[in-house]
Amino acid sequence: MDEVASSLGISKRTIYEDFRDKEDLLLSYLKQVCEDRKKAVQELMERFDNVVEVFLNIMEIHKTATFANIKFYEDIYRYYPNVDAFLKEESHKANEFFVQFLKKGVEQGVIRENLNIEVVAFLVEESTSIYMRASHIDKFPFSFSELISTVMVNFIRGISTEKGIKIVDKYLEKQQIEQK
Protein backbone atom coordinates (compact mmCIF):
# COMPACT_ATOMS: atom_id res chain seq x y z
CA MET A 1 0.00 0.00 0.00
CA ASP A 2 3.00 2.28 0.58
CA GLU A 3 4.04 1.85 -3.06
CA VAL A 4 0.51 2.45 -4.34
CA ALA A 5 0.13 5.61 -2.26
CA SER A 6 3.56 6.86 -3.30
CA SER A 7 2.95 6.25 -7.00
CA LEU A 8 -0.37 8.13 -6.78
CA GLY A 9 1.09 10.94 -4.74
CA ILE A 10 -1.38 10.40 -1.91
CA SER A 11 -1.25 9.10 1.64
CA LYS A 12 -2.05 5.54 2.64
CA ARG A 13 -4.80 6.99 4.79
CA THR A 14 -6.49 8.35 1.66
CA ILE A 15 -6.44 4.87 0.11
CA TYR A 16 -7.88 3.33 3.25
CA GLU A 17 -10.81 5.76 3.09
CA ASP A 18 -12.05 3.82 0.05
CA PHE A 19 -10.49 0.37 0.41
CA ARG A 20 -10.26 -1.93 3.44
CA ASP A 21 -7.01 -3.58 2.37
CA LYS A 22 -4.91 -4.67 -0.63
CA GLU A 23 -7.37 -7.40 -1.53
CA ASP A 24 -10.26 -4.93 -1.62
CA LEU A 25 -8.23 -2.58 -3.83
CA LEU A 26 -7.26 -5.40 -6.19
CA LEU A 27 -10.83 -6.71 -6.34
CA SER A 28 -12.15 -3.26 -7.16
CA TYR A 29 -9.63 -2.88 -9.96
CA LEU A 30 -10.36 -6.30 -11.46
CA LYS A 31 -14.12 -5.69 -11.31
CA GLN A 32 -13.57 -2.54 -13.36
CA VAL A 33 -11.38 -4.38 -15.86
CA CYS A 34 -14.06 -7.07 -16.30
CA GLU A 35 -16.78 -4.46 -16.69
CA ASP A 36 -14.74 -2.61 -19.32
CA ARG A 37 -14.17 -5.88 -21.19
CA LYS A 38 -17.90 -6.68 -21.17
CA LYS A 39 -18.74 -3.21 -22.49
CA ALA A 40 -16.16 -3.48 -25.27
CA VAL A 41 -17.53 -6.85 -26.40
CA GLN A 42 -21.11 -5.57 -26.25
CA GLU A 43 -20.17 -2.58 -28.42
CA LEU A 44 -18.54 -4.90 -30.95
CA MET A 45 -21.61 -7.11 -31.02
CA GLU A 46 -23.78 -4.09 -31.76
CA ARG A 47 -21.39 -2.83 -34.44
CA PHE A 48 -20.76 -5.99 -36.48
CA ASP A 49 -23.12 -8.32 -38.30
CA ASN A 50 -21.76 -11.69 -37.23
CA VAL A 51 -19.72 -13.42 -34.56
CA VAL A 52 -16.70 -14.02 -36.81
CA GLU A 53 -16.28 -10.27 -37.30
CA VAL A 54 -16.71 -9.77 -33.54
CA PHE A 55 -14.05 -12.44 -32.87
CA LEU A 56 -11.64 -10.77 -35.29
CA ASN A 57 -12.16 -7.38 -33.67
CA ILE A 58 -11.71 -8.81 -30.18
CA MET A 59 -8.45 -10.24 -31.47
CA GLU A 60 -7.43 -6.75 -32.64
CA ILE A 61 -8.05 -5.39 -29.15
CA HIS A 62 -6.03 -8.20 -27.58
CA LYS A 63 -3.11 -7.58 -29.92
CA THR A 64 -2.37 -4.32 -28.09
CA ALA A 65 -3.53 -5.38 -24.63
CA THR A 66 -1.20 -6.22 -21.81
CA PHE A 67 -1.55 -9.61 -20.19
CA ALA A 68 -0.80 -10.28 -16.57
CA ASN A 69 2.02 -12.65 -15.91
CA ILE A 70 0.99 -16.14 -14.78
CA LYS A 71 2.76 -15.39 -11.48
CA PHE A 72 0.15 -12.68 -10.82
CA TYR A 73 -2.62 -15.29 -10.89
CA GLU A 74 -0.63 -17.74 -8.82
CA ASP A 75 -0.26 -15.04 -6.15
CA ILE A 76 -3.97 -14.28 -6.28
CA TYR A 77 -4.75 -17.95 -5.75
CA ARG A 78 -2.31 -18.14 -2.87
CA TYR A 79 -2.98 -14.87 -1.02
CA TYR A 80 -6.32 -13.36 -2.07
CA PRO A 81 -9.20 -15.86 -1.78
CA ASN A 82 -11.95 -13.31 -2.47
CA VAL A 83 -10.24 -12.15 -5.66
CA ASP A 84 -9.65 -15.75 -6.71
CA ALA A 85 -13.34 -16.56 -6.17
CA PHE A 86 -14.34 -13.48 -8.18
CA LEU A 87 -12.07 -14.44 -11.09
CA LYS A 88 -13.41 -18.00 -11.11
CA GLU A 89 -16.97 -16.69 -11.20
CA GLU A 90 -16.09 -14.29 -14.03
CA SER A 91 -14.50 -17.16 -15.94
CA HIS A 92 -17.68 -19.20 -15.50
CA LYS A 93 -19.81 -16.27 -16.72
CA ALA A 94 -17.49 -15.75 -19.70
CA ASN A 95 -17.82 -19.41 -20.59
CA GLU A 96 -21.63 -19.19 -20.47
CA PHE A 97 -21.49 -16.05 -22.62
CA PHE A 98 -19.25 -17.76 -25.20
CA VAL A 99 -21.63 -20.72 -25.43
CA GLN A 100 -24.49 -18.36 -26.34
CA PHE A 101 -22.19 -16.33 -28.60
CA LEU A 102 -21.13 -19.43 -30.51
CA LYS A 103 -24.71 -20.68 -30.81
CA LYS A 104 -25.55 -17.33 -32.38
CA GLY A 105 -22.71 -17.90 -34.85
CA VAL A 106 -24.16 -21.31 -35.73
CA GLU A 107 -27.54 -19.66 -36.33
CA GLN A 108 -25.84 -17.05 -38.53
CA GLY A 109 -24.21 -19.81 -40.56
CA VAL A 110 -20.65 -18.67 -39.81
CA ILE A 111 -19.77 -21.24 -37.10
CA ARG A 112 -19.89 -24.97 -37.83
CA GLU A 113 -22.88 -26.68 -36.28
CA ASN A 114 -21.11 -30.02 -35.74
CA LEU A 115 -18.95 -28.61 -32.93
CA ASN A 116 -19.19 -29.31 -29.23
CA ILE A 117 -19.94 -25.68 -28.36
CA GLU A 118 -19.06 -26.16 -24.67
CA VAL A 119 -15.58 -27.41 -25.58
CA VAL A 120 -15.05 -24.53 -28.02
CA ALA A 121 -16.17 -21.97 -25.40
CA PHE A 122 -13.79 -23.53 -22.88
CA LEU A 123 -10.92 -23.30 -25.37
CA VAL A 124 -11.65 -19.64 -26.09
CA GLU A 125 -11.55 -18.75 -22.42
CA GLU A 126 -8.50 -20.89 -21.69
CA SER A 127 -6.53 -19.46 -24.61
CA THR A 128 -5.73 -16.43 -22.46
CA SER A 129 -3.49 -18.65 -20.35
CA ILE A 130 -1.28 -19.14 -23.42
CA TYR A 131 -0.58 -15.41 -23.49
CA MET A 132 -0.02 -15.23 -19.74
CA ARG A 133 2.46 -18.11 -19.80
CA ALA A 134 4.23 -16.55 -22.77
CA SER A 135 4.66 -13.30 -20.83
CA HIS A 136 6.82 -15.26 -18.38
CA ILE A 137 9.34 -16.32 -21.05
CA ASP A 138 12.59 -14.40 -21.20
CA LYS A 139 13.59 -13.20 -24.67
CA PHE A 140 10.25 -14.05 -26.22
CA PRO A 141 10.97 -15.08 -29.87
CA PHE A 142 8.08 -13.12 -31.44
CA SER A 143 5.65 -10.34 -30.57
CA PHE A 144 2.50 -10.87 -28.52
CA SER A 145 0.59 -9.42 -31.44
CA GLU A 146 1.95 -12.15 -33.71
CA LEU A 147 1.19 -14.85 -31.12
CA ILE A 148 -2.38 -13.66 -30.65
CA SER A 149 -3.01 -13.27 -34.38
CA THR A 150 -1.64 -16.71 -35.20
CA VAL A 151 -3.54 -18.52 -32.45
CA MET A 152 -6.83 -16.69 -32.93
CA VAL A 153 -6.96 -16.64 -36.74
CA ASN A 154 -6.29 -20.37 -36.90
CA PHE A 155 -8.80 -21.03 -34.14
CA ILE A 156 -11.51 -18.92 -35.77
CA ARG A 157 -10.92 -20.50 -39.18
CA GLY A 158 -11.10 -23.95 -37.57
CA ILE A 159 -14.56 -23.39 -36.10
CA SER A 160 -15.95 -21.47 -39.08
CA THR A 161 -18.13 -22.58 -41.94
CA GLU A 162 -17.19 -21.72 -45.52
CA LYS A 163 -19.06 -18.43 -45.04
CA GLY A 164 -17.06 -17.68 -41.89
CA ILE A 165 -13.77 -18.61 -43.53
CA LYS A 166 -14.46 -16.12 -46.33
CA ILE A 167 -14.84 -13.39 -43.69
CA VAL A 168 -11.54 -14.40 -42.07
CA ASP A 169 -9.76 -14.52 -45.43
CA LYS A 170 -11.10 -11.07 -46.35
CA TYR A 171 -9.78 -9.78 -43.01
CA LEU A 172 -6.35 -11.37 -43.69
CA GLU A 173 -6.19 -9.82 -47.17
CA LYS A 174 -6.97 -6.41 -45.67
CA GLN A 175 -4.22 -6.93 -43.06
CA GLN A 176 -1.66 -7.77 -45.76
CA ILE A 177 -2.57 -4.64 -47.73
CA GLU A 178 -2.29 -2.46 -44.60
CA GLN A 179 1.14 -3.92 -43.76
CA LYS A 180 2.60 -2.95 -47.15
Secondary structure, DSSP 8 states (H G I E B T S, - for coil): -HHHHHHHTS-HHHHHHH-SSHHHHHHHHHHHHHHHHHHHHHHHHHHSSSHHHHHHHHHHHHHH-----HHHHHHHHHH-HHHHHHHHHHHHHHHHHHHHHHHHHHHHTSB-TTS-HHHHHHHHHHHHHHHHHHTTSTT-SS-HHHHHHHHHHHHHHHHB-HHHHHHHHHHHHHHHHHH-
